[in-house]
Structure formats: structure tokens, C-alpha cells
Amino acid sequence: MPLLSDLLSTLLDGEVSQVIIGLHWTAVVTEVEDTRRCGLASTYRVSQEHHSKPDVPDAGQLASSNGLVVAAYTQSDSPVMRSVGVAAINALLPPFTHTLVEQNAEEVIASHGFEKRVVLVGRFPFIPRLRTRVGELTVLEISPHPGELPESAALDVIPAADVVAITGMTLINHSLENLLKLCSPQARVILLGPSTPLSPVLFDYGVDLLCGSVVTDIEPVLRAISQGANFRQVHQAGVRLISVTQAKNRRSNHRRKEKQLC
């Protein structure tokens, strides 16, 4: 996939020192130029079979691996290994040159979605509050709850949306590029969640705002993830919520690559 290949091509080299695959979150710790870094991603599992093909073929061997090799697992057939790969990407990204703002995704979507049609891809705990803060909210989910639409409805609702907010999980399940192709050139497109890479590469594919996370206190975060913490607990353990907007002079150009993918 072009988007993943482009992300991988920008990464710094480093060694993996720890991999934690928790109930909800996956963390990869790397050593890059004598600096310890931690990246996060949602733990994505499909099968619950314990006696079938292993979800993590190299379980027990991932630490001490080259970081770029682990990041390349984003293109694995194993959903869990794709989570490990995205977490490794987030631990190997070069420093972001844009202005980083401490702001959570709910506030970003609400500010851009006031009195507008918003499509949210993914289920988030702030949905009930968000419904009262935007003009119209449509939620797409793989396994929809009442009041949500299935992913098959994306073709009908995304092209007409003024704001499209997409979970970073779509990078792990490989649906992100197709969803971006559906967005109107006039739509404000937001990629959100701790799996979201804070990389300008995503701006070249039609994303306008990134709402991700930065691990500031590695050990408490790893401990929480290893004990099955949800994101609220991981956040409290030592994670900052960050948003970043692309430079204005890029907005007129960032749809070009998206069109080339069609």
C-alpha cells in the first residue's frame, strides 16, 4: 500500500527494546540515537482460537530486533502483528516540524463540525457528547450498535460529509486509503486516536488534522498496558493528547496523491 510504504520510508533507524501486546493497546519501545521512545497502537485481534496459527509468529523474539523490520509488520497478514508494526512506526517517526497543540480529538471535531455534517469512522466514548455539539453526526462501525451504520454505508455517507473523522485503527486494518478516496475535496478530514502517526506523510493523502498521542512516561504506560488498561488508564499513566494541522499552503496540493491512487 502506497501510504504505508511512504510512512515506512521516513522512519529513523533504531533497535526495539520492548514489545508489550496488551488487551486493548500495544506498545513498542525503541532506542533511537541513545533516546528511548515508545509508540502505541490499538491491539487488533480477529481470531480467538488458541490452537490455530499463532497471532505473533516471533513471540519472545521481537525485542532486540531492528526497528525498521518490526515497523514493516504493518503489512503482515496477522492483525496483531500489524498493531505491533504501527506502534513501531509511532516509536520511530522523525521529530515533527509543525506546531503541536495539546488538544483532544473531541474538541477538534466539535470545533470543525459545528452546524455541519460529520461522519465519524469508529466508536469513541465521546460520541453522546459530540452529537450535541455538531450539526449532524453519522457513526460508521464494523460491528454497528443501534444508531450506528455498517462500514458498507461509507460510500453513501462519506462523500457528502463536511467533516470526516477516521480512527487510526483503519491504518492497522488497511482500510484508511479507501476511506480517504471517498472524502470530498472540500471536506475537513481528521485522523484520530493513539494509533495515529504524527507524520506529514498523511497530509499528502488527504488528511488535514492529526489527533494522536505522545508517551511521556514510558514505564507506567507499559505497566498499565501489560495489565489490560483501557486508554483512559493509559492516558493517566503518562500520555499527552496532541493535535497538529497541516500548513495552509499544502492544502491545495494534498489531494493530488489521493487522486493518483484511484
Backbone hydrogen bonds, N-H to C=O, Kabsch-Sander energy under -0.5 kcal/mol:
donor,donor_aa,acceptor,acceptor_aa,energy
5,S,1,M,-2.5
6,D,2,P,-2.6
7,L,3,L,-2.3
8,L,4,L,-2.8
9,S,5,S,-1.7
10,T,6,D,-0.5
10,T,7,L,-1.4
11,L,8,L,-1.1
12,L,92,L,-2.9
15,E,31,E,-1.7
16,V,65,S,-3.0
17,S,29,V,-2.8
18,Q,29,V,-1.4
20,I,27,A,-2.8
22,G,20,I,-0.7
22,G,25,W,-2.6
23,L,225,I,-0.6
26,T,41,A,-3.2
27,A,20,I,-2.9
28,V,39,G,-2.1
29,V,18,Q,-2.8
30,T,37,R,-2.6
31,E,15,E,-2.6
32,V,30,T,-0.6
32,V,35,T,-3.0
33,E,31,E,-0.5
35,T,32,V,-1.4
37,R,30,T,-2.6
39,G,28,V,-2.5
41,A,26,T,-1.6
43,T,24,H,-2.4
44,Y,42,S,-0.7
45,R,43,T,-0.7
59,A,56,V,-1.9
61,Q,58,D,-2.7
64,S,16,V,-3.5
65,S,62,L,-1.6
67,G,14,G,-3.6
70,V,66,N,-1.9
71,A,67,G,-2.7
72,A,68,L,-1.4
73,Y,70,V,-1.7
74,T,71,A,-1.8
75,Q,72,A,-1.9
76,S,73,Y,-2.3
82,R,78,S,-1.9
83,S,79,P,-1.6
84,V,80,V,-2.0
85,G,81,M,-2.4
86,V,82,R,-2.4
87,A,83,S,-2.4
88,A,84,V,-2.1
89,I,85,G,-2.3
90,N,86,V,-2.3
91,A,87,A,-1.0
92,L,88,A,-0.7
92,L,89,I,-1.4
93,L,89,I,-0.8
101,V,243,S,-2.6
103,Q,101,V,-1.1
103,Q,241,L,-0.6
108,V,104,N,-1.6
109,I,105,A,-2.8
110,A,106,E,-2.5
111,S,107,E,-2.2
112,H,108,V,-1.8
113,G,109,I,-2.1
114,F,110,A,-0.5
116,K,113,G,-2.3
118,V,116,K,-0.6
118,V,136,E,-3.4
119,V,163,V,-2.6
120,L,138,T,-3.1
121,V,119,V,-0.6
121,V,165,A,-3.4
122,G,120,L,-0.8
122,G,140,L,-2.6
124,F,122,G,-0.5
127,I,124,F,-1.6
130,L,126,F,-2.6
131,R,127,I,-2.1
132,T,128,P,-0.5
132,T,129,R,-1.0
133,R,130,L,-1.9
134,V,130,L,-0.9
135,G,113,G,-1.7
135,G,116,K,-0.6
136,E,116,K,-2.1
138,T,118,V,-2.5
140,L,120,L,-2.6
141,E,149,L,-2.5
148,E,145,H,-2.2
149,L,139,V,-3.1
151,E,141,E,-0.7
153,A,150,P,-2.1
154,A,151,E,-1.9
155,L,152,S,-0.5
156,D,153,A,-1.0
157,V,153,A,-1.9
158,I,154,A,-2.3
161,A,158,I,-1.7
162,D,117,R,-1.8
163,V,117,R,-2.1
164,V,188,R,-2.6
165,A,119,V,-2.9
166,I,164,V,-0.5
166,I,190,I,-3.2
167,T,121,V,-2.1
168,G,192,L,-2.8
170,T,167,T,-1.8
171,L,168,G,-1.9
172,I,168,G,-0.7
172,I,169,M,-0.7
173,N,169,M,-2.1
175,S,170,T,-1.7
176,L,170,T,-1.6
179,L,175,S,-1.8
180,L,176,L,-2.4
181,K,177,E,-1.6
182,L,178,N,-0.8
182,L,179,L,-0.8
183,C,179,L,-0.6
183,C,180,L,-0.9
184,S,158,I,-0.5
187,A,184,S,-1.5
188,R,162,D,-2.7
189,V,187,A,-0.6
190,I,164,V,-3.1
191,L,209,L,-2.5
192,L,166,I,-2.5
192,L,190,I,-0.5
193,G,211,C,-1.5
196,T,193,G,-2.1
199,S,197,P,-1.9
202,L,199,S,-1.3
203,F,200,P,-0.9
204,D,200,P,-0.9
204,D,201,V,-0.8
205,Y,202,L,-1.1
206,G,203,F,-1.3
207,V,202,L,-1.8
208,D,189,V,-2.5
209,L,189,V,-1.9
210,L,244,V,-2.8
211,C,191,L,-3.0
212,G,210,L,-0.5
212,G,242,I,-1.9
214,V,240,R,-2.2
215,V,38,C,-0.6
216,T,214,V,-0.5
216,T,238,G,-2.3
217,D,238,G,-1.6
221,V,217,D,-1.5
222,L,218,I,-2.7
223,R,219,E,-2.4
224,A,220,P,-2.3
225,I,221,V,-2.6
226,S,222,L,-2.4
227,Q,223,R,-0.8
227,Q,224,A,-0.7
228,G,225,I,-1.8
229,A,224,A,-2.2
234,V,230,N,-2.1
235,H,231,F,-3.3
236,Q,232,R,-2.0
237,A,233,Q,-1.5
238,G,234,V,-1.1
238,G,235,H,-0.8
239,V,235,H,-1.9
240,R,214,V,-2.9
242,I,212,G,-2.2
242,I,240,R,-0.5
243,S,101,V,-2.9
244,V,210,L,-2.2
246,Q,208,D,-2.0
250,R,247,A,-2.0
251,R,247,A,-0.6
251,R,248,K,-1.1
252,S,248,K,-0.5
253,N,250,R,-1.5
254,H,250,R,-1.7
256,R,253,N,-1.8
258,E,254,H,-0.5
259,K,255,R,-2.3
260,Q,256,R,-1.8
261,L,257,K,-1.1
261,L,258,E,-0.7
262,C,258,E,-0.6
262,C,259,K,-1.0
